[in-house]
Every structure is written in C-alpha cells, then in structure tokens.
Amino acid sequence: MSEKINELSFEQALEKLENIVSQLESGQIKLEDAVKVYEEGNQLKKICEEKLKNAQMKVEKLLLDKQGEPISSEPLDE
C-alpha cells in the first residue's frame, strides 16, 4: 500500500487523510480497523508534509537572485 500512497498527489493524499479523520471522528469504525486506518493516515500525513516541504523549498529557491540573496524579505507564511 505504501507504494501507492507515495504516488498520490498532494491533493489526493490530503483528501484521503481528511476521509480518514472523518471515519475516526465518527466513532463508527471497529477498533482493529481504526488502528489500520490510523496507520494509513499517519503515512498520508508524512507524504503531505514532505510534498509541502519540497514545494516550499522550490518557492524559496525562486525568491533568490543570481547571487543567492533574497529578493523579498517577507516570510512565506503571511
């Protein structure tokens, strides 16, 4: 299953993660299934974090001039 998860886009992984959270919050899932779903959700969370980190690094690289100096001093979070 991990190989398939790694191939998901950020949006696909986030949607699956949101569905897992909804399932777990509903309380309508058996304990054994909840553990499996939780583990999958944890993998999806890591994939999303990695994809976001890579995107942030690409943006930061674009915001540097040819000498490696920042073009903008505004943080990305704002």
C-alpha positions as CSV (number, residue, x, y, z in Angstrom):
1,M,0.0,0.0,0.0
2,S,2.9,2.4,0.7
3,E,4.0,2.4,-2.9
4,K,0.5,3.6,-4.0
5,I,0.4,6.2,-1.3
6,N,3.8,7.6,-2.4
7,E,2.4,8.1,-6.0
8,L,-0.5,10.3,-4.8
9,S,-0.5,14.0,-5.5
10,F,-0.7,16.3,-2.5
11,E,-4.4,16.9,-3.1
12,Q,-5.2,13.2,-3.4
13,A,-3.3,12.4,-0.2
14,L,-4.9,15.3,1.7
15,E,-8.4,14.2,0.6
16,K,-7.7,10.6,1.7
17,L,-6.3,11.9,5.0
18,E,-9.5,14.1,5.5
19,N,-11.7,11.0,4.9
20,I,-9.7,9.0,7.5
21,V,-10.1,11.7,10.1
22,S,-13.8,11.8,9.4
23,Q,-14.0,8.0,9.8
24,L,-12.1,8.1,13.1
25,E,-14.1,11.0,14.5
26,S,-17.4,9.3,13.6
27,G,-16.7,6.5,16.1
28,Q,-18.4,4.1,13.8
29,I,-15.3,2.1,13.0
30,K,-14.1,-1.1,14.8
31,L,-11.0,-0.8,16.9
32,E,-8.9,-3.1,14.7
33,D,-10.0,-1.2,11.6
34,A,-9.3,2.1,13.3
35,V,-5.7,1.1,14.1
36,K,-5.2,0.2,10.4
37,V,-6.8,3.4,9.2
38,Y,-4.8,5.5,11.7
39,E,-1.5,3.9,10.4
40,E,-2.5,4.8,6.8
41,G,-3.4,8.3,7.9
42,N,0.0,8.7,9.6
43,Q,1.7,7.7,6.3
44,L,-0.5,10.2,4.4
45,K,0.4,12.9,6.8
46,K,4.1,12.3,6.2
47,I,3.6,12.3,2.5
48,C,1.7,15.6,2.7
49,E,4.4,17.2,4.9
50,E,7.1,16.1,2.5
51,K,5.3,17.4,-0.5
52,L,4.7,20.8,1.2
53,K,8.4,21.0,2.3
54,N,9.5,20.3,-1.3
55,A,7.1,23.0,-2.6
56,Q,8.4,25.5,0.0
57,M,12.0,24.8,-1.0
58,K,11.1,25.4,-4.7
59,V,9.4,28.7,-3.8
60,E,12.3,29.8,-1.7
61,K,14.8,29.0,-4.4
62,L,12.7,31.1,-6.9
63,L,12.8,34.0,-4.4
64,L,16.6,34.2,-4.5
65,D,18.5,36.4,-7.0
66,K,21.5,35.1,-9.0
67,Q,23.9,35.8,-6.1
68,G,21.7,33.8,-3.8
69,E,20.4,36.8,-2.0
70,P,16.7,37.0,-1.1
71,I,14.6,39.1,-3.5
72,S,12.0,39.5,-0.8
73,S,12.3,39.7,2.9
74,E,8.6,38.7,3.6
75,P,8.1,35.3,5.2
76,L,6.1,32.7,3.2
77,D,3.6,32.3,6.0
78,E,2.0,35.7,5.6
